[in-house]
Amino acid sequence: VQLVESGGGLVQPGESLRLSCVASGFTNNDYTIGWYRQPPGQQRELVATITRGGNTVYADSVKGRFTISRDNAENTVYLQMNSPKPDDTAVYYCNTAGGSLKWGQGTQVTVSS
């Protein structure tokens, strides 16, 4: 079982970015999947989740700016980041809603002018 995150990079405030999470070795369609992030020197936090049926929940800090979605045919979950702010700078990870799988390497997102 492996989760691979990609799509991070250095962006300016307000510049959109889309992260991808591809699962191998299991079918993520069966699970509620979450995007998490760990800012420098801080604890990992849950950013957004999406259920099998497509119901979504967001942290207040990203509500209205980020959108989580999934492509079950591609076994992929996305995080569309619109209007990012410097406070969104973090390593972003995906996992089940309970964090039950081995964590991947994550993808670094840096928001800076």
Biopython code that builds the backbone (N, CA, C, O; Angstrom):
import numpy as np
from Bio.PDB.StructureBuilder import StructureBuilder

atoms = [
    (1, "VAL", "N", (0.858, -1.194, 0.000)),
    (1, "VAL", "CA", (0.000, 0.000, 0.000)),
    (1, "VAL", "C", (0.889, 1.237, 0.000)),
    (1, "VAL", "O", (1.800, 1.374, 0.817)),
    (2, "GLN", "N", (0.603, 2.120, -0.924)),
    (2, "GLN", "CA", (1.445, 3.317, -1.031)),
    (2, "GLN", "C", (0.590, 4.497, -1.461)),
    (2, "GLN", "O", (-0.290, 4.374, -2.313)),
    (3, "LEU", "N", (0.868, 5.636, -0.856)),
    (3, "LEU", "CA", (0.239, 6.892, -1.241)),
    (3, "LEU", "C", (1.316, 7.812, -1.764)),
    (3, "LEU", "O", (2.349, 7.987, -1.117)),
    (4, "VAL", "N", (1.096, 8.400, -2.917)),
    (4, "VAL", "CA", (2.096, 9.283, -3.512)),
    (4, "VAL", "C", (1.442, 10.629, -3.792)),
    (4, "VAL", "O", (0.501, 10.739, -4.579)),
    (5, "GLU", "N", (1.971, 11.647, -3.122)),
    (5, "GLU", "CA", (1.477, 13.006, -3.308)),
    (5, "GLU", "C", (2.373, 13.747, -4.296)),
    (5, "GLU", "O", (3.583, 13.525, -4.340)),
    (6, "SER", "N", (1.767, 14.627, -5.084)),
    (6, "SER", "CA", (2.544, 15.420, -6.041)),
    (6, "SER", "C", (1.817, 16.726, -6.336)),
    (6, "SER", "O", (0.664, 16.917, -5.949)),
    (7, "GLY", "N", (2.513, 17.616, -7.027)),
    (7, "GLY", "CA", (1.890, 18.857, -7.461)),
    (7, "GLY", "C", (2.293, 20.081, -6.677)),
    (7, "GLY", "O", (1.880, 21.191, -7.012)),
    (8, "GLY", "N", (3.088, 19.907, -5.646)),
    (8, "GLY", "CA", (3.508, 21.044, -4.841)),
    (8, "GLY", "C", (4.526, 21.906, -5.565)),
    (8, "GLY", "O", (4.974, 21.580, -6.665)),
    (9, "GLY", "N", (4.879, 23.005, -4.932)),
    (9, "GLY", "CA", (5.867, 23.898, -5.512)),
    (9, "GLY", "C", (5.848, 25.243, -4.832)),
    (9, "GLY", "O", (5.204, 25.442, -3.801)),
    (10, "LEU", "N", (6.571, 26.158, -5.438)),
    (10, "LEU", "CA", (6.629, 27.539, -4.940)),
    (10, "LEU", "C", (5.641, 28.373, -5.747)),
    (10, "LEU", "O", (5.743, 28.446, -6.972)),
    (11, "VAL", "N", (4.699, 28.992, -5.076)),
    (11, "VAL", "CA", (3.720, 29.835, -5.745)),
    (11, "VAL", "C", (3.605, 31.164, -5.019)),
    (11, "VAL", "O", (3.927, 31.280, -3.837)),
    (12, "GLN", "N", (3.141, 32.151, -5.748)),
    (12, "GLN", "CA", (2.900, 33.458, -5.141)),
    (12, "GLN", "C", (1.518, 33.483, -4.507)),
    (12, "GLN", "O", (0.641, 32.725, -4.921)),
    (13, "PRO", "N", (1.310, 34.318, -3.534)),
    (13, "PRO", "CA", (-0.037, 34.436, -2.953)),
    (13, "PRO", "C", (-1.066, 34.692, -4.052)),
    (13, "PRO", "O", (-0.877, 35.557, -4.907)),
    (14, "GLY", "N", (-2.157, 33.925, -4.015)),
    (14, "GLY", "CA", (-3.211, 34.068, -5.000)),
    (14, "GLY", "C", (-3.065, 33.206, -6.240)),
    (14, "GLY", "O", (-3.992, 33.111, -7.045)),
    (15, "GLU", "N", (-1.917, 32.582, -6.399)),
    (15, "GLU", "CA", (-1.676, 31.723, -7.569)),
    (15, "GLU", "C", (-2.176, 30.315, -7.270)),
    (15, "GLU", "O", (-1.771, 29.722, -6.270)),
    (16, "SER", "N", (-3.035, 29.774, -8.102)),
    (16, "SER", "CA", (-3.661, 28.470, -7.837)),
    (16, "SER", "C", (-2.687, 27.315, -8.029)),
    (16, "SER", "O", (-1.691, 27.408, -8.746)),
    (17, "LEU", "N", (-3.026, 26.222, -7.352)),
    (17, "LEU", "CA", (-2.190, 25.024, -7.380)),
    (17, "LEU", "C", (-3.109, 23.821, -7.189)),
    (17, "LEU", "O", (-4.095, 23.902, -6.456)),
    (18, "ARG", "N", (-2.789, 22.706, -7.846)),
    (18, "ARG", "CA", (-3.567, 21.492, -7.639)),
    (18, "ARG", "C", (-2.658, 20.347, -7.220)),
    (18, "ARG", "O", (-1.692, 20.024, -7.911)),
    (19, "LEU", "N", (-2.969, 19.747, -6.103)),
    (19, "LEU", "CA", (-2.224, 18.604, -5.598)),
    (19, "LEU", "C", (-2.946, 17.315, -5.974)),
    (19, "LEU", "O", (-4.172, 17.275, -6.079)),
    (20, "SER", "N", (-2.158, 16.266, -6.173)),
    (20, "SER", "CA", (-2.715, 14.957, -6.507)),
    (20, "SER", "C", (-2.232, 13.916, -5.512)),
    (20, "SER", "O", (-1.116, 13.996, -4.999)),
    (21, "CYS", "N", (-3.080, 12.951, -5.249)),
    (21, "CYS", "CA", (-2.750, 11.824, -4.367)),
    (21, "CYS", "C", (-3.163, 10.553, -5.081)),
    (21, "CYS", "O", (-4.349, 10.305, -5.296)),
    (22, "VAL", "N", (-2.178, 9.752, -5.448)),
    (22, "VAL", "CA", (-2.449, 8.498, -6.141)),
    (22, "VAL", "C", (-2.179, 7.348, -5.192)),
    (22, "VAL", "O", (-1.130, 7.291, -4.551)),
    (23, "ALA", "N", (-3.127, 6.436, -5.105)),
    (23, "ALA", "CA", (-2.997, 5.276, -4.233)),
    (23, "ALA", "C", (-2.645, 4.043, -5.051)),
    (23, "ALA", "O", (-3.170, 3.833, -6.145)),
    (24, "SER", "N", (-1.763, 3.248, -4.511)),
    (24, "SER", "CA", (-1.448, 1.968, -5.148)),
    (24, "SER", "C", (-1.474, 0.885, -4.082)),
    (24, "SER", "O", (-1.093, 1.111, -2.933)),
    (25, "GLY", "N", (-1.925, -0.283, -4.478)),
    (25, "GLY", "CA", (-1.982, -1.378, -3.531)),
    (25, "GLY", "C", (-3.297, -1.467, -2.773)),
    (25, "GLY", "O", (-3.523, -2.422, -2.029)),
    (26, "PHE", "N", (-4.155, -0.489, -2.955)),
    (26, "PHE", "CA", (-5.491, -0.568, -2.380)),
    (26, "PHE", "C", (-6.388, 0.367, -3.169)),
    (26, "PHE", "O", (-5.916, 1.216, -3.925)),
    (27, "THR", "N", (-7.669, 0.199, -2.984)),
    (27, "THR", "CA", (-8.640, 1.020, -3.715)),
    (27, "THR", "C", (-9.135, 2.116, -2.792)),
    (27, "THR", "O", (-9.914, 1.872, -1.871)),
    (28, "ASN", "N", (-8.666, 3.336, -3.057)),
    (28, "ASN", "CA", (-9.059, 4.412, -2.141)),
    (28, "ASN", "C", (-10.519, 4.773, -2.269)),
    (28, "ASN", "O", (-11.052, 5.521, -1.449)),
    (29, "ASN", "N", (-11.187, 4.236, -3.314)),
    (29, "ASN", "CA", (-12.611, 4.497, -3.455)),
    (29, "ASN", "C", (-13.410, 3.991, -2.263)),
    (29, "ASN", "O", (-14.513, 4.474, -2.007)),
    (30, "ASP", "N", (-12.866, 3.026, -1.532)),
    (30, "ASP", "CA", (-13.596, 2.425, -0.421)),
    (30, "ASP", "C", (-13.476, 3.240, 0.863)),
    (30, "ASP", "O", (-14.107, 2.919, 1.870)),
    (31, "TYR", "N", (-12.675, 4.282, 0.823)),
    (31, "TYR", "CA", (-12.357, 4.997, 2.052)),
    (31, "TYR", "C", (-12.706, 6.479, 1.952)),
    (31, "TYR", "O", (-12.759, 7.058, 0.867)),
    (32, "THR", "N", (-12.943, 7.070, 3.119)),
    (32, "THR", "CA", (-12.920, 8.520, 3.210)),
    (32, "THR", "C", (-11.449, 8.933, 3.246)),
    (32, "THR", "O", (-10.682, 8.463, 4.087)),
    (33, "ILE", "N", (-11.071, 9.809, 2.332)),
    (33, "ILE", "CA", (-9.685, 10.236, 2.191)),
    (33, "ILE", "C", (-9.556, 11.680, 2.631)),
    (33, "ILE", "O", (-10.431, 12.509, 2.379)),
    (34, "GLY", "N", (-8.457, 11.959, 3.286)),
    (34, "GLY", "CA", (-8.205, 13.319, 3.744)),
    (34, "GLY", "C", (-6.887, 13.863, 3.232)),
    (34, "GLY", "O", (-5.932, 13.120, 3.006)),
    (35, "TRP", "N", (-6.854, 15.168, 3.055)),
    (35, "TRP", "CA", (-5.600, 15.892, 2.847)),
    (35, "TRP", "C", (-5.216, 16.521, 4.182)),
    (35, "TRP", "O", (-6.043, 17.125, 4.865)),
    (36, "TYR", "N", (-3.946, 16.364, 4.535)),
    (36, "TYR", "CA", (-3.391, 16.904, 5.751)),
    (36, "TYR", "C", (-2.234, 17.834, 5.370)),
    (36, "TYR", "O", (-1.738, 17.805, 4.244)),
    (37, "ARG", "N", (-1.822, 18.648, 6.328)),
    (37, "ARG", "CA", (-0.630, 19.451, 6.098)),
    (37, "ARG", "C", (0.127, 19.633, 7.404)),
    (37, "ARG", "O", (-0.444, 19.593, 8.494)),
    (38, "GLN", "N", (1.431, 19.833, 7.256)),
    (38, "GLN", "CA", (2.278, 20.082, 8.411)),
    (38, "GLN", "C", (3.120, 21.314, 8.139)),
    (38, "GLN", "O", (4.112, 21.235, 7.414)),
    (39, "PRO", "N", (2.739, 22.458, 8.712)),
    (39, "PRO", "CA", (3.542, 23.674, 8.542)),
    (39, "PRO", "C", (4.870, 23.527, 9.277)),
    (39, "PRO", "O", (4.990, 22.683, 10.165)),
    (40, "PRO", "N", (5.850, 24.320, 8.930)),
    (40, "PRO", "CA", (7.155, 24.222, 9.588)),
    (40, "PRO", "C", (7.038, 24.382, 11.094)),
    (40, "PRO", "O", (6.454, 25.353, 11.574)),
    (41, "GLY", "N", (7.592, 23.432, 11.845)),
    (41, "GLY", "CA", (7.609, 23.517, 13.292)),
    (41, "GLY", "C", (6.270, 23.281, 13.973)),
    (41, "GLY", "O", (6.137, 23.516, 15.175)),
    (42, "GLN", "N", (5.275, 22.818, 13.218)),
    (42, "GLN", "CA", (3.959, 22.617, 13.801)),
    (42, "GLN", "C", (3.495, 21.172, 13.617)),
    (42, "GLN", "O", (4.119, 20.385, 12.906)),
    (43, "GLN", "N", (2.388, 20.849, 14.273)),
    (43, "GLN", "CA", (1.812, 19.519, 14.164)),
    (43, "GLN", "C", (1.084, 19.357, 12.840)),
    (43, "GLN", "O", (0.661, 20.334, 12.222)),
    (44, "ARG", "N", (0.949, 18.126, 12.422)),
    (44, "ARG", "CA", (0.155, 17.833, 11.240)),
    (44, "ARG", "C", (-1.315, 18.090, 11.533)),
    (44, "ARG", "O", (-1.800, 17.768, 12.618)),
    (45, "GLU", "N", (-2.025, 18.668, 10.571)),
    (45, "GLU", "CA", (-3.438, 18.983, 10.760)),
    (45, "GLU", "C", (-4.241, 18.533, 9.550)),
    (45, "GLU", "O", (-3.735, 18.464, 8.430)),
    (46, "LEU", "N", (-5.500, 18.230, 9.808)),
    (46, "LEU", "CA", (-6.399, 17.794, 8.744)),
    (46, "LEU", "C", (-6.968, 19.025, 8.033)),
    (46, "LEU", "O", (-7.455, 19.958, 8.671)),
    (47, "VAL", "N", (-6.897, 19.006, 6.710)),
    (47, "VAL", "CA", (-7.327, 20.154, 5.911)),
    (47, "VAL", "C", (-8.705, 19.929, 5.298)),
    (47, "VAL", "O", (-9.563, 20.811, 5.325)),
    (48, "ALA", "N", (-8.904, 18.726, 4.742)),
    (48, "ALA", "CA", (-10.173, 18.438, 4.061)),
    (48, "ALA", "C", (-10.343, 16.934, 3.944)),
    (48, "ALA", "O", (-9.364, 16.188, 3.904)),
    (49, "THR", "N", (-11.596, 16.497, 3.888)),
    (49, "THR", "CA", (-11.897, 15.082, 3.673)),
    (49, "THR", "C", (-12.980, 14.941, 2.614)),
    (49, "THR", "O", (-13.770, 15.853, 2.370)),
    (50, "ILE", "N", (-12.988, 13.760, 1.994)),
    (50, "ILE", "CA", (-14.022, 13.449, 1.011)),
    (50, "ILE", "C", (-14.432, 11.993, 1.196)),
    (50, "ILE", "O", (-13.580, 11.109, 1.277)),
    (51, "THR", "N", (-15.731, 11.746, 1.263)),
    (51, "THR", "CA", (-16.232, 10.392, 1.450)),
    (51, "THR", "C", (-16.312, 9.657, 0.115)),
    (51, "THR", "O", (-16.068, 10.232, -0.945)),
    (52, "ARG", "N", (-16.653, 8.394, 0.190)),
    (52, "ARG", "CA", (-16.845, 7.600, -1.025)),
    (52, "ARG", "C", (-17.880, 8.251, -1.939)),
    (52, "ARG", "O", (-17.745, 8.237, -3.162)),
    (53, "GLY", "N", (-18.899, 8.812, -1.333)),
    (53, "GLY", "CA", (-19.980, 9.406, -2.107)),
    (53, "GLY", "C", (-19.733, 10.836, -2.534)),
    (53, "GLY", "O", (-20.562, 11.435, -3.219)),
    (54, "GLY", "N", (-18.591, 11.391, -2.132)),
    (54, "GLY", "CA", (-18.245, 12.737, -2.568)),
    (54, "GLY", "C", (-18.608, 13.842, -1.600)),
    (54, "GLY", "O", (-18.479, 15.020, -1.936)),
    (55, "ASN", "N", (-19.063, 13.489, -0.395)),
    (55, "ASN", "CA", (-19.333, 14.522, 0.604)),
    (55, "ASN", "C", (-18.012, 15.056, 1.151)),
    (55, "ASN", "O", (-17.078, 14.296, 1.406)),
    (56, "THR", "N", (-17.952, 16.357, 1.324)),
    (56, "THR", "CA", (-16.697, 16.985, 1.709)),
    (56, "THR", "C", (-16.831, 17.776, 3.008)),
    (56, "THR", "O", (-17.903, 18.275, 3.349)),
    (57, "VAL", "N", (-15.717, 17.873, 3.715)),
    (57, "VAL", "CA", (-15.627, 18.678, 4.928)),
    (57, "VAL", "C", (-14.289, 19.402, 4.880)),
    (57, "VAL", "O", (-13.284, 18.829, 4.460)),
    (58, "TYR", "N", (-14.274, 20.664, 5.311)),
    (58, "TYR", "CA", (-13.058, 21.472, 5.249)),
    (58, "TYR", "C", (-12.754, 22.101, 6.603)),
    (58, "TYR", "O", (-13.654, 22.407, 7.385)),
    (59, "ALA", "N", (-11.465, 22.283, 6.855)),
    (59, "ALA", "CA", (-11.058, 23.087, 7.994)),
    (59, "ALA", "C", (-11.464, 24.530, 7.732)),
    (59, "ALA", "O", (-11.491, 24.978, 6.585)),
    (60, "ASP", "N", (-11.779, 25.251, 8.795)),
    (60, "ASP", "CA", (-12.213, 26.640, 8.639)),
    (60, "ASP", "C", (-11.165, 27.488, 7.926)),
    (60, "ASP", "O", (-11.506, 28.427, 7.206)),
    (61, "SER", "N", (-9.908, 27.162, 8.122)),
    (61, "SER", "CA", (-8.820, 27.966, 7.558)),
    (61, "SER", "C", (-8.757, 27.905, 6.033)),
    (61, "SER", "O", (-8.166, 28.783, 5.406)),
    (62, "VAL", "N", (-9.360, 26.878, 5.430)),
    (62, "VAL", "CA", (-9.281, 26.741, 3.968)),
    (62, "VAL", "C", (-10.645, 26.768, 3.301)),
    (62, "VAL", "O", (-10.743, 26.734, 2.074)),
    (63, "LYS", "N", (-11.688, 26.829, 4.100)),
    (63, "LYS", "CA", (-13.049, 26.791, 3.560)),
    (63, "LYS", "C", (-13.258, 27.944, 2.584)),
    (63, "LYS", "O", (-12.936, 29.095, 2.881)),
    (64, "GLY", "N", (-13.801, 27.615, 1.420)),
    (64, "GLY", "CA", (-14.044, 28.628, 0.404)),
    (64, "GLY", "C", (-12.870, 28.873, -0.516)),
    (64, "GLY", "O", (-13.015, 29.565, -1.523)),
    (65, "ARG", "N", (-11.710, 28.323, -0.196)),
    (65, "ARG", "CA", (-10.513, 28.514, -1.029)),
    (65, "ARG", "C", (-10.012, 27.203, -1.618)),
    (65, "ARG", "O", (-9.549, 27.172, -2.758)),
    (66, "PHE", "N", (-10.100, 26.126, -0.855)),
    (66, "PHE", "CA", (-9.612, 24.828, -1.297)),
    (66, "PHE", "C", (-10.804, 23.941, -1.647)),
    (66, "PHE", "O", (-11.884, 24.067, -1.071)),
    (67, "THR", "N", (-10.583, 23.040, -2.607)),
    (67, "THR", "CA", (-11.611, 22.075, -3.000)),
    (67, "THR", "C", (-10.988, 20.697, -3.119)),
    (67, "THR", "O", (-10.014, 20.499, -3.846)),
    (68, "ILE", "N", (-11.557, 19.754, -2.400)),
    (68, "ILE", "CA", (-11.103, 18.359, -2.498)),
    (68, "ILE", "C", (-12.041, 17.624, -3.439)),
    (68, "ILE", "O", (-13.252, 17.842, -3.414)),
    (69, "SER", "N", (-11.481, 16.756, -4.268)),
    (69, "SER", "CA", (-12.293, 15.976, -5.199)),
    (69, "SER", "C", (-11.610, 14.631, -5.428)),
    (69, "SER", "O", (-10.460, 14.425, -5.041)),
    (70, "ARG", "N", (-12.337, 13.734, -6.057)),
    (70, "ARG", "CA", (-11.735, 12.417, -6.310)),
    (70, "ARG", "C", (-12.167, 11.897, -7.664)),
    (70, "ARG", "O", (-13.274, 12.164, -8.130)),
    (71, "ASP", "N", (-11.273, 11.152, -8.283)),
    (71, "ASP", "CA", (-11.546, 10.453, -9.535)),
    (71, "ASP", "C", (-11.408, 8.974, -9.225)),
    (71, "ASP", "O", (-10.297, 8.446, -9.202)),
    (72, "ASN", "N", (-12.508, 8.312, -8.990)),
    (72, "ASN", "CA", (-12.456, 6.919, -8.565)),
    (72, "ASN", "C", (-11.868, 6.014, -9.655)),
    (72, "ASN", "O", (-11.210, 5.019, -9.351)),
    (73, "ALA", "N", (-12.100, 6.354, -10.889)),
    (73, "ALA", "CA", (-11.559, 5.533, -11.979)),
    (73, "ALA", "C", (-10.031, 5.570, -11.986)),
    (73, "ALA", "O", (-9.380, 4.597, -12.368)),
    (74, "GLU", "N", (-9.469, 6.701, -11.562)),
    (74, "GLU", "CA", (-8.010, 6.856, -11.552)),
    (74, "GLU", "C", (-7.416, 6.617, -10.172)),
    (74, "GLU", "O", (-6.204, 6.725, -9.987)),
    (75, "ASN", "N", (-8.275, 6.288, -9.193)),
    (75, "ASN", "CA", (-7.794, 6.046, -7.829)),
    (75, "ASN", "C", (-6.992, 7.239, -7.305)),
    (75, "ASN", "O", (-5.958, 7.088, -6.654)),
    (76, "THR", "N", (-7.506, 8.418, -7.612)),
    (76, "THR", "CA", (-6.776, 9.648, -7.306)),
    (76, "THR", "C", (-7.686, 10.635, -6.575)),
    (76, "THR", "O", (-8.871, 10.767, -6.880)),
    (77, "VAL", "N", (-7.093, 11.315, -5.610)),
    (77, "VAL", "CA", (-7.781, 12.389, -4.892)),
    (77, "VAL", "C", (-6.998, 13.677, -5.114)),
    (77, "VAL", "O", (-5.768, 13.676, -5.069)),
    (78, "TYR", "N", (-7.704, 14.762, -5.352)),
    (78, "TYR", "CA", (-7.079, 16.044, -5.649)),
    (78, "TYR", "C", (-7.382, 17.072, -4.556)),
    (78, "TYR", "O", (-8.361, 16.959, -3.818)),
    (79, "LEU", "N", (-6.516, 18.064, -4.480)),
    (79, "LEU", "CA", (-6.772, 19.228, -3.651)),
    (79, "LEU", "C", (-6.473, 20.463, -4.494)),
    (79, "LEU", "O", (-5.316, 20.773, -4.777)),
    (80, "GLN", "N", (-7.529, 21.156, -4.887)),
    (80, "GLN", "CA", (-7.383, 22.393, -5.639)),
    (80, "GLN", "C", (-7.223, 23.530, -4.644)),
    (80, "GLN", "O", (-8.092, 23.767, -3.804)),
    (81, "MET", "N", (-6.109, 24.224, -4.749)),
    (81, "MET", "CA", (-5.795, 25.309, -3.820)),
    (81, "MET", "C", (-5.923, 26.632, -4.565)),
    (81, "MET", "O", (-5.065, 26.981, -5.377)),
    (82, "ASN", "N", (-6.981, 27.354, -4.290)),
    (82, "ASN", "CA", (-7.169, 28.675, -4.866)),
    (82, "ASN", "C", (-6.887, 29.744, -3.810)),
    (82, "ASN", "O", (-7.086, 29.531, -2.614)),
    (83, "SER", "N", (-6.427, 30.875, -4.276)),
    (83, "SER", "CA", (-6.106, 31.992, -3.373)),
    (83, "SER", "C", (-5.237, 31.556, -2.192)),
    (83, "SER", "O", (-5.557, 31.878, -1.048)),
    (84, "PRO", "N", (-4.151, 30.835, -2.445)),
    (84, "PRO", "CA", (-3.309, 30.423, -1.312)),
    (84, "PRO", "C", (-2.656, 31.616, -0.645)),
    (84, "PRO", "O", (-2.401, 32.644, -1.272)),
    (85, "LYS", "N", (-2.391, 31.454, 0.652)),
    (85, "LYS", "CA", (-1.771, 32.484, 1.457)),
    (85, "LYS", "C", (-0.443, 31.955, 2.004)),
    (85, "LYS", "O", (-0.224, 30.743, 2.009)),
    (86, "PRO", "N", (0.437, 32.832, 2.461)),
    (86, "PRO", "CA", (1.684, 32.352, 3.070)),
    (86, "PRO", "C", (1.447, 31.364, 4.223)),
    (86, "PRO", "O", (2.261, 30.466, 4.440)),
    (87, "ASP", "N", (0.348, 31.522, 4.956)),
    (87, "ASP", "CA", (0.040, 30.594, 6.051)),
    (87, "ASP", "C", (-0.273, 29.184, 5.560)),
    (87, "ASP", "O", (-0.301, 28.250, 6.361)),
    (88, "ASP", "N", (-0.507, 29.011, 4.266)),
    (88, "ASP", "CA", (-0.754, 27.679, 3.705)),
    (88, "ASP", "C", (0.542, 26.920, 3.422)),
    (88, "ASP", "O", (0.509, 25.758, 3.017)),
    (89, "THR", "N", (1.670, 27.573, 3.634)),
    (89, "THR", "CA", (2.957, 26.913, 3.425)),
    (89, "THR", "C", (3.094, 25.718, 4.358)),
    (89, "THR", "O", (2.970, 25.850, 5.575)),
    (90, "ALA", "N", (3.351, 24.545, 3.770)),
    (90, "ALA", "CA", (3.405, 23.312, 4.558)),
    (90, "ALA", "C", (3.778, 22.155, 3.641)),
    (90, "ALA", "O", (3.791, 22.294, 2.418)),
    (91, "VAL", "N", (4.078, 21.020, 4.248)),
    (91, "VAL", "CA", (4.143, 19.763, 3.504)),
    (91, "VAL", "C", (2.743, 19.163, 3.553)),
    (91, "VAL", "O", (2.157, 19.014, 4.626)),
    (92, "TYR", "N", (2.214, 18.823, 2.382)),
    (92, "TYR", "CA", (0.859, 18.306, 2.273)),
    (92, "TYR", "C", (0.897, 16.788, 2.053)),
    (92, "TYR", "O", (1.672, 16.279, 1.244)),
    (93, "TYR", "N", (0.043, 16.089, 2.791)),
    (93, "TYR", "CA", (-0.044, 14.636, 2.740)),
    (93, "TYR", "C", (-1.498, 14.216, 2.500)),
    (93, "TYR", "O", (-2.431, 14.972, 2.769)),
    (94, "CYS", "N", (-1.664, 13.005, 1.994)),
    (94, "CYS", "CA", (-2.995, 12.411, 1.958)),
    (94, "CYS", "C", (-2.951, 11.106, 2.738)),
    (94, "CYS", "O", (-1.900, 10.481, 2.880)),
    (95, "ASN", "N", (-4.097, 10.716, 3.232)),
    (95, "ASN", "CA", (-4.232, 9.472, 3.982)),
    (95, "ASN", "C", (-5.716, 9.221, 4.175)),
    (95, "ASN", "O", (-6.540, 10.042, 3.772)),
    (96, "THR", "N", (-6.065, 8.110, 4.779)),
    (96, "THR", "CA", (-7.458, 7.906, 5.131)),
    (96, "THR", "C", (-7.844, 8.936, 6.192)),
    (96, "THR", "O", (-6.982, 9.598, 6.770)),
    (97, "ALA", "N", (-9.126, 9.061, 6.436)),
    (97, "ALA", "CA", (-9.582, 10.069, 7.385)),
    (97, "ALA", "C", (-9.015, 9.834, 8.779)),
    (97, "ALA", "O", (-8.839, 10.784, 9.541)),
    (98, "GLY", "N", (-8.731, 8.601, 9.116)),
    (98, "GLY", "CA", (-8.150, 8.294, 10.410)),
    (98, "GLY", "C", (-6.639, 8.187, 10.394)),
    (98, "GLY", "O", (-6.026, 7.858, 11.409)),
    (99, "GLY", "N", (-6.041, 8.459, 9.258)),
    (99, "GLY", "CA", (-4.587, 8.366, 9.167)),
    (99, "GLY", "C", (-4.072, 6.961, 9.382)),
    (99, "GLY", "O", (-3.028, 6.770, 10.007)),
    (100, "SER", "N", (-4.792, 5.972, 8.871)),
    (100, "SER", "CA", (-4.483, 4.585, 9.195)),
    (100, "SER", "C", (-3.417, 3.959, 8.315)),
    (100, "SER", "O", (-2.903, 2.887, 8.637)),
    (101, "LEU", "N", (-3.078, 4.608, 7.214)),
    (101, "LEU", "CA", (-2.079, 4.040, 6.316)),
    (101, "LEU", "C", (-0.704, 4.653, 6.581)),
    (101, "LEU", "O", (-0.583, 5.684, 7.242)),
    (102, "LYS", "N", (0.309, 4.007, 6.060)),
    (102, "LYS", "CA", (1.658, 4.549, 6.181)),
    (102, "LYS", "C", (1.721, 5.879, 5.443)),
    (102, "LYS", "O", (1.261, 5.999, 4.307)),
    (103, "TRP", "N", (2.301, 6.877, 6.108)),
    (103, "TRP", "CA", (2.366, 8.198, 5.503)),
    (103, "TRP", "C", (3.358, 8.205, 4.340)),
    (103, "TRP", "O", (4.420, 7.587, 4.406)),
    (104, "GLY", "N", (2.988, 8.920, 3.273)),
    (104, "GLY", "CA", (3.892, 9.094, 2.148)),
    (104, "GLY", "C", (4.900, 10.194, 2.425)),
    (104, "GLY", "O", (5.023, 10.679, 3.549)),
    (105, "GLN", "N", (5.622, 10.580, 1.374)),
    (105, "GLN", "CA", (6.646, 11.615, 1.509)),
    (105, "GLN", "C", (6.046, 13.009, 1.582)),
    (105, "GLN", "O", (6.674, 13.943, 2.082)),
    (106, "GLY", "N", (4.839, 13.140, 1.086)),
    (106, "GLY", "CA", (4.227, 14.454, 1.057)),
    (106, "GLY", "C", (4.744, 15.290, -0.099)),
    (106, "GLY", "O", (5.672, 14.895, -0.806)),
    (107, "THR", "N", (4.134, 16.446, -0.282)),
    (107, "THR", "CA", (4.576, 17.377, -1.317)),
    (107, "THR", "C", (4.621, 18.771, -0.700)),
    (107, "THR", "O", (3.669, 19.218, -0.060)),
    (108, "GLN", "N", (5.745, 19.443, -0.906)),
    (108, "GLN", "CA", (5.982, 20.743, -0.288)),
    (108, "GLN", "C", (5.255, 21.836, -1.067)),
    (108, "GLN", "O", (5.385, 21.942, -2.287)),
    (109, "VAL", "N", (4.495, 22.636, -0.345)),
    (109, "VAL", "CA", (3.864, 23.818, -0.927)),
    (109, "VAL", "C", (4.408, 25.034, -0.191)),
    (109, "VAL", "O", (4.314, 25.132, 1.032)),
    (110, "THR", "N", (4.971, 25.948, -0.948)),
    (110, "THR", "CA", (5.486, 27.184, -0.379)),
    (110, "THR", "C", (4.791, 28.352, -1.057)),
    (110, "THR", "O", (4.843, 28.497, -2.278)),
    (111, "VAL", "N", (4.144, 29.178, -0.257)),
    (111, "VAL", "CA", (3.434, 30.343, -0.780)),
    (111, "VAL", "C", (4.188, 31.587, -0.330)),
    (111, "VAL", "O", (4.215, 31.921, 0.855)),
    (112, "SER", "N", (4.791, 32.257, -1.283)),
    (112, "SER", "CA", (5.633, 33.400, -0.944)),
    (112, "SER", "C", (5.747, 34.329, -2.137)),
    (112, "SER", "O", (5.766, 33.889, -3.286)),
    (113, "SER", "N", (5.822, 35.615, -1.849)),
    (113, "SER", "CA", (6.036, 36.595, -2.908)),
    (113, "SER", "C", (7.516, 36.895, -3.068)),
    (113, "SER", "O", (7.894, 37.702, -3.917)),
]
sb = StructureBuilder()
sb.init_structure("model")
sb.init_model(0)
sb.init_chain("A")
sb.init_seg("    ")
for serial, (resi, resn, name, xyz) in enumerate(atoms, 1):
    if name == "N":
        sb.init_residue(resn, " ", resi, " ")
    sb.init_atom(name, np.array(xyz, "f"), 0.0, 1.0, " ", f" {name:<3s}", serial, name[0])
structure = sb.get_structure()
